[in-house]
Amino acid sequence: MDEFEKSKNQGTAPIPPKGNPYSCPDCSGSGLLAAVSPPAANKEFPHIAIIGGGIGGIALAIACLHRGIPFTLYERDKDFNSRSQGYGLTLQQASKAVQGLGIFSLKEGVISTRHLVHTPEGKVIAEWGTRKWLQSDIKTSSKRTNVHIARQSLRLALLEELGGNHQIKWGHQLVDFKEGETEGVELNFHVNGKIKKAKADLVVGADGIRSSVRRLLIGEDTAPLRYLGCIVILGICPLSVLQDLNSPLLDSATVFQTANGNERIYIMPYASDSVMWQLSFPMSEKEAKTLSAKGPQALKEEACRRIEWHDPIPQILSSTEEIYISGYPVYDRELLQPKLLEKSGPVTLIGDAAHPMSPFKGQGANQALLDALSLARSIFKGCRPLSDWRKTGIRKSALVEFESEMLERSAVKVRDSAEAAQFLHTEIVLHESDAPRRWFGGKEH
């Protein structure tokens, strides 16, 4: 292929070989071998301080655990249940990454096989998914499908793979960090009203869109939060309160969205017995902040006032308890430039801390999972025993390669998600075509 491209595509293009249709009998394609217990941490590897116990942070800890890379995972929450119930995620290409973390079955995951787009009157203007293309209503196959799962359910599955709650240092809020006088990084945490010190060879910020690590590393004025011109209202509704509807859209395997060129609602399985809905529409940043601050009751009233559309949408909105409703203005940041990290030494970022994006392609969790595996692999390869990484420096040994891959991969998702924030709230989305829209695949708050 390289020779063909160098010849400016003269002659016949080579045909790429087909992938092996059989999984490795030893690892089933995950790259991991089963063991009674994880390998012991090898002190020849750098010790990693992971800041943030969300999806990306726990995933990185798992990937380090499997490779014998020593780590300490810090989370400012007091315990696992400190966060709200959370919202739904859609695992797309990251389904393979989950297997690469040793998780082959997500028991709480729901597979969708049908996707529909409606007008407010209920006319179907687009349909895709395996049930259409394969004329099959099989719900059990995960091949070429999306897996929908509650954020906390995925987080719990990751935590169980990691070994449980004791693997996280809860209640540790990062105050600051600095490179040590000799080597490594010195960190200060606020713990139970006191300052607690720690040391590490590498600090990884996995602490979300308002990352403390990012703020301390490059400042808030560099690539500040960027408002994308719309607000999102989210809710979770149990199917038990909708039983009288008997709607085919509520079969726990259908994702549907409805739009009018301004407002747009997206409804997907949240679990086998509930759905999650996301309503979005343009609004000034000031108005969005004000509405969000008013709380669940005002958000529900706004949603019901705006969306008097086809069944079962009004019933879903009116039946959702206020405790399961929230809303927030949508932000991202300009793409992080590699030069901003070149002088960061033994500190890097993953997930929303590195590349926050709008929720309209459902890529936040997917990219965080891919980041975690990519970073662990780079550390394992570049800082293995006898690599002399302490003399070379961890940035040159592992971070340069990782950051280059991460930023290039995620840049497309950030741009597409920002574009979708605009296009999904225009009449373009009403174009009749059986092709996927850049739909809201779910994203944690």
GUSEKOL-400363 format. One record per residue (C-alpha): residue number from 0; chain; x, y, z. Coordinates in steps of 0.1 Angstrom, whole numbers, plus 2048, in hexadecimal, padded with zeros to 3 digits. Layout:
! residues N
NUM | A | X | Y | Z .
...
//
This chain:
! residues 445
0 | A | 800 | 800 | 800 .
1 | A | 81D | 818 | 808 .
2 | A | 82C | 811 | 7E6 .
3 | A | 80A | 816 | 7D5 .
4 | A | 805 | 838 | 7E6 .
5 | A | 829 | 843 | 7DE .
6 | A | 822 | 83C | 7B9 .
7 | A | 804 | 854 | 7BB .
8 | A | 7EB | 837 | 7B9 .
9 | A | 7F7 | 82A | 797 .
10 | A | 7ED | 807 | 78F .
11 | A | 7D7 | 7F0 | 7A3 .
12 | A | 7D3 | 7F6 | 7C8 .
13 | A | 7DD | 7D9 | 7DE .
14 | A | 7C2 | 7C7 | 7F0 .
15 | A | 7C7 | 7C7 | 816 .
16 | A | 7C7 | 7A5 | 826 .
17 | A | 7A8 | 79A | 839 .
18 | A | 7AA | 799 | 85F .
19 | A | 7AC | 778 | 870 .
20 | A | 788 | 76D | 878 .
21 | A | 794 | 759 | 896 .
22 | A | 79C | 767 | 8B8 .
23 | A | 7BC | 75D | 8CA .
24 | A | 7B3 | 73E | 8DF .
25 | A | 7C9 | 74B | 8FC .
26 | A | 7BD | 76F | 8FF .
27 | A | 79D | 771 | 8E9 .
28 | A | 7AC | 78F | 8D8 .
29 | A | 7B0 | 7A3 | 8F8 .
30 | A | 7D6 | 7A0 | 8FB .
31 | A | 7D1 | 794 | 91F .
32 | A | 7D7 | 772 | 92E .
33 | A | 7C1 | 766 | 94A .
34 | A | 7D1 | 763 | 96C .
35 | A | 7C7 | 75C | 990 .
36 | A | 7D5 | 77E | 99B .
37 | A | 7E4 | 79C | 989 .
38 | A | 80A | 79E | 985 .
39 | A | 81D | 7AE | 9A1 .
40 | A | 827 | 7D2 | 99C .
41 | A | 84A | 7D5 | 98D .
42 | A | 85C | 7F2 | 99D .
43 | A | 872 | 7F5 | 97E .
44 | A | 854 | 806 | 96D .
45 | A | 84B | 82A | 976 .
46 | A | 832 | 82E | 992 .
47 | A | 812 | 83F | 984 .
48 | A | 7FC | 857 | 998 .
49 | A | 7DA | 857 | 988 .
50 | A | 7C5 | 875 | 991 .
51 | A | 7A0 | 86E | 98D .
52 | A | 78C | 84E | 993 .
53 | A | 774 | 851 | 976 .
54 | A | 772 | 83A | 957 .
55 | A | 794 | 844 | 949 .
56 | A | 7A6 | 844 | 96A .
57 | A | 79A | 822 | 975 .
58 | A | 7A0 | 814 | 952 .
59 | A | 7C4 | 820 | 953 .
60 | A | 7C9 | 810 | 975 .
61 | A | 7BD | 7EF | 968 .
62 | A | 7D4 | 7F1 | 94A .
63 | A | 7F1 | 7F8 | 961 .
64 | A | 7E7 | 7DC | 979 .
65 | A | 7E7 | 7C3 | 95C .
66 | A | 80A | 7CE | 952 .
67 | A | 81A | 7CF | 974 .
68 | A | 81D | 7F5 | 972 .
69 | A | 81B | 803 | 996 .
70 | A | 800 | 81E | 99A .
71 | A | 7EC | 831 | 9B4 .
72 | A | 7C9 | 83C | 9AB .
73 | A | 7BC | 85C | 9BC .
74 | A | 798 | 867 | 9BC .
75 | A | 78A | 886 | 9CE .
76 | A | 768 | 876 | 9D4 .
77 | A | 763 | 866 | 9F6 .
78 | A | 757 | 845 | 9E8 .
79 | A | 749 | 835 | 9C9 .
80 | A | 725 | 840 | 9CF .
81 | A | 72E | 865 | 9D5 .
82 | A | 725 | 86C | 9B1 .
83 | A | 702 | 86D | 9A4 .
84 | A | 6F4 | 84F | 992 .
85 | A | 703 | 85B | 972 .
86 | A | 6F7 | 858 | 94E .
87 | A | 6FA | 840 | 932 .
88 | A | 718 | 839 | 91C .
89 | A | 71A | 829 | 8FA .
90 | A | 739 | 814 | 8F4 .
91 | A | 742 | 814 | 8D0 .
92 | A | 765 | 80D | 8C5 .
93 | A | 76F | 80C | 8EA .
94 | A | 75D | 7EA | 8ED .
95 | A | 77E | 7DA | 8E3 .
96 | A | 791 | 7F0 | 8FC .
97 | A | 77A | 7E2 | 918 .
98 | A | 785 | 7BF | 90E .
99 | A | 7A9 | 7CC | 90E .
100 | A | 7A3 | 7D4 | 933 .
101 | A | 798 | 7B0 | 93A .
102 | A | 773 | 7B5 | 93A .
103 | A | 762 | 79E | 921 .
104 | A | 73E | 7A3 | 92C .
105 | A | 72C | 7C1 | 939 .
106 | A | 70E | 7B2 | 94A .
107 | A | 6FC | 7D3 | 94D .
108 | A | 702 | 7DC | 929 .
109 | A | 6E6 | 7DE | 910 .
110 | A | 6EB | 7D9 | 8EA .
111 | A | 6D8 | 7EF | 8D2 .
112 | A | 6CE | 7E0 | 8B0 .
113 | A | 6B8 | 7FC | 8A2 .
114 | A | 6BC | 821 | 89E .
115 | A | 6A0 | 839 | 893 .
116 | A | 69D | 85E | 88B .
117 | A | 67A | 86E | 88D .
118 | A | 66A | 88F | 886 .
119 | A | 656 | 89D | 8A3 .
120 | A | 636 | 88E | 894 .
121 | A | 646 | 86B | 896 .
122 | A | 64F | 866 | 871 .
123 | A | 66E | 850 | 86D .
124 | A | 687 | 862 | 857 .
125 | A | 6A5 | 84B | 85D .
126 | A | 6AB | 828 | 86A .
127 | A | 6CB | 814 | 86E .
128 | A | 6D9 | 7F7 | 883 .
129 | A | 6DD | 7D2 | 880 .
130 | A | 6B7 | 7CC | 881 .
131 | A | 6B4 | 7E0 | 861 .
132 | A | 6D3 | 7D5 | 84F .
133 | A | 6D2 | 7B0 | 859 .
134 | A | 6AC | 7AE | 85D .
135 | A | 6B2 | 79F | 87F .
136 | A | 6A5 | 7A8 | 8A1 .
137 | A | 6BF | 794 | 8B4 .
138 | A | 6C9 | 7A8 | 8D2 .
139 | A | 6E6 | 793 | 8E0 .
140 | A | 701 | 798 | 8C6 .
141 | A | 719 | 7B4 | 8CE .
142 | A | 72B | 7B3 | 8AC .
143 | A | 729 | 7D4 | 89A .
144 | A | 712 | 7E2 | 8B5 .
145 | A | 712 | 7FC | 8D0 .
146 | A | 711 | 7F3 | 8F4 .
147 | A | 6FE | 80A | 90B .
148 | A | 706 | 80A | 930 .
149 | A | 701 | 821 | 94E .
150 | A | 721 | 834 | 956 .
151 | A | 721 | 827 | 979 .
152 | A | 71C | 804 | 96D .
153 | A | 73A | 806 | 957 .
154 | A | 74E | 817 | 972 .
155 | A | 744 | 7FB | 98B .
156 | A | 74E | 7E0 | 972 .
157 | A | 770 | 7F1 | 96E .
158 | A | 774 | 7F4 | 993 .
159 | A | 76D | 7CF | 998 .
160 | A | 787 | 7C6 | 97E .
161 | A | 7A0 | 7DD | 990 .
162 | A | 79A | 7CA | 9B1 .
163 | A | 781 | 7E0 | 9C4 .
164 | A | 77D | 800 | 9D7 .
165 | A | 79E | 7FC | 9EB .
166 | A | 7B1 | 801 | 9CA .
167 | A | 7A7 | 826 | 9CB .
168 | A | 7B3 | 840 | 9E3 .
169 | A | 791 | 851 | 9E9 .
170 | A | 78D | 875 | 9F6 .
171 | A | 7AE | 881 | 9E7 .
172 | A | 7AA | 8A3 | 9D7 .
173 | A | 7C9 | 8AF | 9C4 .
174 | A | 7D6 | 8D0 | 9CF .
175 | A | 7F6 | 8D3 | 9BB .
176 | A | 814 | 8C1 | 9AE .
177 | A | 838 | 8C9 | 9A4 .
178 | A | 856 | 8B6 | 996 .
179 | A | 86D | 8AA | 9B2 .
180 | A | 88F | 8B8 | 9B7 .
181 | A | 89F | 897 | 9AD .
182 | A | 885 | 883 | 99A .
183 | A | 860 | 87C | 997 .
184 | A | 843 | 892 | 9A1 .
185 | A | 838 | 89D | 9C4 .
186 | A | 812 | 8A0 | 9C9 .
187 | A | 7FD | 8B0 | 9E4 .
188 | A | 7DA | 8A5 | 9EC .
189 | A | 7BF | 8B3 | A02 .
190 | A | 7B3 | 896 | A18 .
191 | A | 79B | 899 | A35 .
192 | A | 7A5 | 8BD | A3B .
193 | A | 7CA | 8B6 | A39 .
194 | A | 7E5 | 8B7 | A1E .
195 | A | 7F3 | 895 | A15 .
196 | A | 812 | 892 | A00 .
197 | A | 81A | 877 | 9E6 .
198 | A | 834 | 86F | 9CB .
199 | A | 833 | 860 | 9A9 .
200 | A | 848 | 85C | 98A .
201 | A | 82B | 866 | 973 .
202 | A | 80A | 879 | 979 .
203 | A | 7EC | 873 | 963 .
204 | A | 7CF | 88B | 964 .
205 | A | 7AF | 877 | 95E .
206 | A | 79A | 890 | 971 .
207 | A | 781 | 89B | 957 .
208 | A | 778 | 8BA | 944 .
209 | A | 781 | 8D2 | 961 .
210 | A | 7A1 | 8BF | 968 .
211 | A | 7B6 | 8CC | 985 .
212 | A | 7D5 | 8BB | 975 .
213 | A | 7CF | 8CE | 955 .
214 | A | 7C9 | 8EF | 967 .
215 | A | 7EA | 8EB | 97B .
216 | A | 7FD | 8DF | 95C .
217 | A | 7F3 | 8F8 | 941 .
218 | A | 7DA | 910 | 951 .
219 | A | 7B6 | 917 | 94B .
220 | A | 7BC | 934 | 933 .
221 | A | 7CC | 91D | 919 .
222 | A | 7B0 | 90C | 906 .
223 | A | 794 | 916 | 91F .
224 | A | 772 | 906 | 920 .
225 | A | 75F | 90E | 8FF .
226 | A | 73A | 911 | 900 .
227 | A | 729 | 8FF | 8E3 .
228 | A | 709 | 912 | 8E3 .
229 | A | 6F1 | 8F8 | 8F1 .
230 | A | 6E4 | 8E8 | 911 .
231 | A | 6DD | 8C4 | 918 .
232 | A | 6C2 | 8B7 | 92F .
233 | A | 6C5 | 892 | 939 .
234 | A | 6AE | 87A | 94B .
235 | A | 6AA | 855 | 953 .
236 | A | 687 | 845 | 952 .
237 | A | 67F | 821 | 95D .
238 | A | 66B | 80D | 943 .
239 | A | 654 | 801 | 95F .
240 | A | 641 | 822 | 95F .
241 | A | 63C | 820 | 939 .
242 | A | 62E | 7FD | 936 .
243 | A | 60C | 809 | 92A .
244 | A | 61B | 819 | 90B .
245 | A | 625 | 7F8 | 8FB .
246 | A | 63C | 80B | 8E3 .
247 | A | 655 | 7F8 | 8CC .
248 | A | 66D | 814 | 8D4 .
249 | A | 670 | 808 | 8F7 .
250 | A | 67D | 7E5 | 8F0 .
251 | A | 69F | 7EB | 901 .
252 | A | 6B1 | 7E7 | 8E0 .
253 | A | 6A6 | 806 | 8CD .
254 | A | 6B6 | 828 | 8CD .
255 | A | 6A1 | 844 | 8BF .
256 | A | 6A4 | 86A | 8BB .
257 | A | 68C | 885 | 8B1 .
258 | A | 694 | 8A8 | 8A5 .
259 | A | 683 | 8C7 | 897 .
260 | A | 6A2 | 8DB | 88C .
261 | A | 6A6 | 8EC | 8AE .
262 | A | 69E | 8D4 | 8CA .
263 | A | 6A9 | 8B0 | 8C9 .
264 | A | 6A4 | 892 | 8E0 .
265 | A | 6B7 | 872 | 8E0 .
266 | A | 6AA | 853 | 8F3 .
267 | A | 6BE | 833 | 8F9 .
268 | A | 6BE | 815 | 910 .
269 | A | 6CE | 81E | 931 .
270 | A | 6CA | 7FB | 93F .
271 | A | 6B3 | 7DD | 937 .
272 | A | 697 | 7EE | 94B .
273 | A | 69C | 813 | 944 .
274 | A | 6A3 | 82D | 929 .
275 | A | 6B8 | 84D | 92A .
276 | A | 6AD | 86C | 917 .
277 | A | 6C2 | 88A | 90D .
278 | A | 6B1 | 8AA | 901 .
279 | A | 6C7 | 8C5 | 8F2 .
280 | A | 6C0 | 8E7 | 8E2 .
281 | A | 6D2 | 908 | 8DC .
282 | A | 6D3 | 921 | 8F8 .
283 | A | 6EA | 93D | 902 .
284 | A | 705 | 934 | 91C .
285 | A | 6F6 | 94B | 936 .
286 | A | 6D3 | 93C | 931 .
287 | A | 6E1 | 919 | 932 .
288 | A | 6F3 | 91F | 952 .
289 | A | 6D5 | 92F | 962 .
290 | A | 6BE | 912 | 958 .
291 | A | 6D7 | 8F8 | 964 .
292 | A | 6DA | 909 | 985 .
293 | A | 6B4 | 909 | 98B .
294 | A | 6B6 | 8E3 | 98F .
295 | A | 6A2 | 8C4 | 985 .
296 | A | 67F | 8D2 | 988 .
297 | A | 685 | 8EF | 971 .
298 | A | 698 | 8D9 | 958 .
299 | A | 67C | 8C0 | 957 .
300 | A | 662 | 8DC | 952 .
301 | A | 677 | 8EB | 935 .
302 | A | 67B | 8C9 | 925 .
303 | A | 655 | 8C1 | 927 .
304 | A | 64D | 8E4 | 91A .
305 | A | 663 | 8E1 | 8FB .
306 | A | 65C | 8BD | 8F2 .
307 | A | 638 | 8B5 | 8EB .
308 | A | 640 | 89C | 8D0 .
309 | A | 637 | 878 | 8C5 .
310 | A | 632 | 85C | 8DE .
311 | A | 643 | 850 | 8F4 .
312 | A | 658 | 870 | 8F8 .
313 | A | 63F | 885 | 90D .
314 | A | 638 | 867 | 923 .
315 | A | 65D | 860 | 929 .
316 | A | 664 | 884 | 932 .
317 | A | 646 | 888 | 949 .
318 | A | 64D | 866 | 95A .
319 | A | 671 | 86E | 962 .
320 | A | 677 | 875 | 987 .
321 | A | 688 | 896 | 98D .
322 | A | 6A4 | 885 | 9A1 .
323 | A | 6AF | 875 | 980 .
324 | A | 6B0 | 896 | 96D .
325 | A | 6CD | 8AE | 968 .
326 | A | 6D8 | 8C7 | 94E .
327 | A | 6F8 | 8D9 | 944 .
328 | A | 706 | 8F1 | 92A .
329 | A | 71C | 8DE | 911 .
330 | A | 741 | 8E6 | 90F .
331 | A | 761 | 8DA | 900 .
332 | A | 783 | 8E9 | 8FB .
333 | A | 799 | 8F1 | 8DD .
334 | A | 7AF | 8D4 | 8D3 .
335 | A | 7CD | 8CF | 8EA .
336 | A | 7ED | 8D6 | 8D7 .
337 | A | 80A | 8BE | 8DD .
338 | A | 821 | 8DB | 8E4 .
339 | A | 80E | 8E3 | 903 .
340 | A | 819 | 8C2 | 911 .
341 | A | 83C | 8C1 | 904 .
342 | A | 84A | 8D2 | 923 .
343 | A | 833 | 8C0 | 93B .
344 | A | 84D | 8A8 | 946 .
345 | A | 83F | 889 | 958 .
346 | A | 81A | 895 | 956 .
347 | A | 800 | 88D | 93C .
348 | A | 7DA | 88D | 937 .
349 | A | 7C0 | 874 | 92C .
350 | A | 79A | 875 | 925 .
351 | A | 787 | 895 | 929 .
352 | A | 7A5 | 8A5 | 93B .
353 | A | 7B7 | 8A3 | 919 .
354 | A | 79C | 8A6 | 8FF .
355 | A | 779 | 8AF | 90D .
356 | A | 75E | 8AD | 8F3 .
357 | A | 739 | 8B3 | 8EF .
358 | A | 724 | 894 | 8F6 .
359 | A | 714 | 893 | 8D3 .
360 | A | 729 | 876 | 8C6 .
361 | A | 72A | 863 | 8E7 .
362 | A | 750 | 861 | 8E6 .
363 | A | 75B | 86D | 908 .
364 | A | 75D | 84C | 919 .
365 | A | 768 | 83A | 8FA .
366 | A | 787 | 850 | 8F5 .
367 | A | 78F | 84F | 91B .
368 | A | 790 | 829 | 919 .
369 | A | 7A6 | 829 | 8FA .
370 | A | 7BD | 843 | 90A .
371 | A | 7C1 | 82D | 929 .
372 | A | 7CC | 80E | 915 .
373 | A | 7E2 | 823 | 8FE .
374 | A | 7F5 | 833 | 91B .
375 | A | 7FA | 813 | 92E .
376 | A | 808 | 802 | 90F .
377 | A | 81F | 81F | 908 .
378 | A | 82D | 81E | 92C .
379 | A | 830 | 7F8 | 92A .
380 | A | 843 | 7FA | 909 .
381 | A | 858 | 819 | 910 .
382 | A | 860 | 815 | 935 .
383 | A | 865 | 7F0 | 938 .
384 | A | 881 | 7E3 | 94E .
385 | A | 8A4 | 7EA | 940 .
386 | A | 896 | 806 | 92A .
387 | A | 8A8 | 821 | 93F .
388 | A | 889 | 837 | 93E .
389 | A | 895 | 84A | 95D .
390 | A | 8B3 | 857 | 94A .
391 | A | 8A0 | 85D | 929 .
392 | A | 882 | 86C | 93B .
393 | A | 85E | 85E | 93B .
394 | A | 852 | 878 | 923 .
395 | A | 86A | 86D | 907 .
396 | A | 867 | 849 | 911 .
397 | A | 841 | 846 | 910 .
398 | A | 82D | 867 | 911 .
399 | A | 836 | 876 | 8EF .
400 | A | 82A | 857 | 8DC .
401 | A | 80B | 854 | 8F1 .
402 | A | 801 | 879 | 8EF .
403 | A | 807 | 87A | 8C9 .
404 | A | 7F0 | 85C | 8C4 .
405 | A | 7D6 | 868 | 8DD .
406 | A | 7D3 | 88B | 8D0 .
407 | A | 7D1 | 880 | 8AC .
408 | A | 7B6 | 866 | 8B3 .
409 | A | 7A1 | 87C | 8C9 .
410 | A | 7A3 | 89C | 8B4 .
411 | A | 78A | 88E | 89A .
412 | A | 771 | 885 | 8B5 .
413 | A | 774 | 8A8 | 8C5 .
414 | A | 76E | 8B9 | 8A4 .
415 | A | 752 | 8A3 | 89A .
416 | A | 741 | 8A6 | 8BC .
417 | A | 743 | 8CC | 8BA .
418 | A | 735 | 8CC | 897 .
419 | A | 719 | 8B5 | 8A2 .
420 | A | 70F | 8CD | 8BD .
421 | A | 706 | 8E5 | 8A1 .
422 | A | 6F9 | 8CE | 886 .
423 | A | 6E2 | 8BA | 89C .
424 | A | 6CE | 8DA | 8A5 .
425 | A | 6C8 | 8E4 | 881 .
426 | A | 6B0 | 8D8 | 866 .
427 | A | 6CC | 8C4 | 856 .
428 | A | 6C6 | 8A8 | 86F .
429 | A | 6A3 | 8A4 | 860 .
430 | A | 6B1 | 899 | 83F .
431 | A | 6A2 | 877 | 836 .
432 | A | 6BD | 85D | 833 .
433 | A | 6C4 | 83B | 843 .
434 | A | 6E6 | 846 | 84F .
435 | A | 6F2 | 84C | 872 .
436 | A | 6F0 | 86F | 880 .
437 | A | 70B | 87B | 897 .
438 | A | 6F5 | 871 | 8B3 .
439 | A | 6F9 | 876 | 8D9 .
440 | A | 707 | 855 | 8E4 .
441 | A | 708 | 85D | 909 .
442 | A | 721 | 86E | 91F .
443 | A | 728 | 871 | 943 .
444 | A | 71F | 892 | 953 .
//
